[in-house]
Amino acid sequence: MKTNDGSRFSLILALLAGALIFGLASVWLNIGRMDMAYDIRNMEKELDRRRTVTAKLEVERNNLLSPYRLGELAKELRLVVPEPGQIRRVTEQ
């Protein structure tokens, strides 16, 4: 009867050790998942911020290069359209 009790005790001990290892592995994987979710959320915020900055810069660039704006700037600087003889073209040799 003692051998039967000893095998039951070692079986229960092995099951408890397996349950403990399984529980610790589950907690470790959950912590890793939460860290990854936090990193993904931060990357999404950074991507949104960069998209917003890119959109604002495109609007500003289009504003600065608009024909009306360039015409007003040319008037302010007293620039005129060059005559055909005033334009020089540099060619590569």
C-alpha positions as CSV (number, residue, x, y, z in Angstrom):
1,M,0.0,0.0,0.0
2,K,2.9,2.4,0.7
3,T,4.1,2.2,-2.9
4,N,0.7,3.2,-4.2
5,D,0.6,6.2,-1.8
6,G,4.1,7.2,-2.9
7,S,3.2,7.1,-6.6
8,R,0.0,9.1,-5.9
9,F,2.0,11.7,-4.0
10,S,4.6,12.0,-6.8
11,L,1.8,12.2,-9.4
12,I,0.1,15.0,-7.4
13,L,3.4,16.8,-6.9
14,A,4.1,16.5,-10.7
15,L,0.7,17.9,-11.5
16,L,1.1,20.8,-9.1
17,A,4.5,21.6,-10.6
18,G,3.1,21.4,-14.1
19,A,0.2,23.7,-13.1
20,L,2.6,26.2,-11.5
21,I,4.8,26.2,-14.6
22,F,1.8,26.6,-16.8
23,G,0.5,29.5,-14.6
24,L,3.9,31.3,-14.6
25,A,4.2,30.8,-18.4
26,S,0.7,32.2,-18.9
27,V,1.5,35.3,-16.8
28,W,4.8,35.8,-18.6
29,L,3.1,35.7,-22.0
30,N,0.3,38.0,-20.8
31,I,2.9,40.6,-19.7
32,G,4.7,40.3,-23.1
33,R,1.4,40.8,-24.9
34,M,0.6,43.9,-22.9
35,D,4.1,45.3,-23.6
36,M,3.6,44.7,-27.3
37,A,0.2,46.3,-27.2
38,Y,1.6,49.4,-25.5
39,D,4.4,49.6,-28.1
40,I,1.9,49.3,-30.9
41,R,-0.3,52.0,-29.4
42,N,2.7,54.3,-29.1
43,M,3.8,53.6,-32.7
44,E,0.2,54.3,-33.9
45,K,0.2,57.7,-32.1
46,E,3.6,58.5,-33.6
47,L,2.4,57.6,-37.1
48,D,-0.7,59.7,-36.7
49,R,1.4,62.6,-35.5
50,R,3.7,62.3,-38.5
51,R,0.8,62.1,-40.9
52,T,-0.7,65.3,-39.3
53,V,2.7,67.1,-39.6
54,T,3.1,65.9,-43.2
55,A,-0.4,67.1,-44.1
56,K,0.3,70.5,-42.5
57,L,3.6,70.8,-44.4
58,E,2.0,70.0,-47.7
59,V,-0.6,72.7,-47.1
60,E,2.1,75.2,-46.2
61,R,4.2,74.2,-49.3
62,N,1.2,74.6,-51.6
63,N,0.4,77.9,-50.0
64,L,4.0,79.2,-50.5
65,L,4.2,78.0,-54.1
66,S,0.8,79.2,-55.2
67,P,0.8,81.5,-58.2
68,Y,-1.0,84.2,-56.4
69,R,1.4,84.2,-53.5
70,L,4.4,84.2,-55.8
71,G,2.9,87.1,-57.8
72,E,2.4,89.1,-54.6
73,L,5.9,88.4,-53.5
74,A,7.3,89.4,-56.9
75,K,5.4,92.7,-56.7
76,E,6.7,93.3,-53.2
77,L,10.3,92.7,-54.4
78,R,9.7,94.7,-57.6
79,L,10.4,91.8,-59.9
80,V,9.2,91.8,-63.5
81,V,9.0,89.1,-66.2
82,P,12.3,88.9,-68.1
83,E,12.5,89.8,-71.8
84,P,13.3,87.0,-74.2
85,G,16.9,88.2,-74.7
86,Q,17.5,88.3,-70.9
87,I,17.1,84.6,-70.4
88,R,20.3,82.6,-70.5
89,R,20.3,78.8,-70.7
90,V,23.3,76.8,-69.6
91,T,23.8,73.6,-71.6
92,E,25.9,70.6,-70.6
93,Q,28.8,69.8,-72.9
